[in-house]
């Protein structure tokens, strides 16, 4: 009896995480990767629990976000990216150091993507929900948060670093052309010139 109880506990946890992802308007492929549920099961879950809501959440179609330029597009998005990266780091979703290309850290696969799973998925939802509470009218979507986790875990395009002047957290390109500065230090440097 215990074996079947464990199976149902895992299945229930997968369904609960899938519902949480649906509330955050995640795409089917993202939900499938993090929960292990089939596409058909996810669609049925949406129809059963989300389709009849007063304000049903939209279902996004197509490819998930995949361009790092989104995070540096504007000053506001850069600030939101740092806030979200802080939440992700505080909850342990990002490796302490960037994994070397040959051997990936335990939390990443060979390509450097964060290994999806129920525990990590719940932490991702917690980080995103805390981010949404702390940043009013945030522009970064849940799908972008998933992409940011993967990009920072891989470290091949984006990485966490410190401002070269004050040491505050910044998200930078892996090989920046100039020293990384936070927006306050960059503005102060421009006003001096």
Secondary structure by P-SEA (a helix, b strand, c coil): caaaaaaaaaaaaaaaaaaaaaaacccaaaaaaaccccaaaaaaaaaaccccccbbbbbbbcccccccccccccaaaaaaaaaaaaaaaaaccccccccccccccccccccccccccaaaaaaaaaaaaaaaaacccccccaaaaaaaaaaaaacccbbbbcccccccbbbbccccccccccaaaaaaaaaac
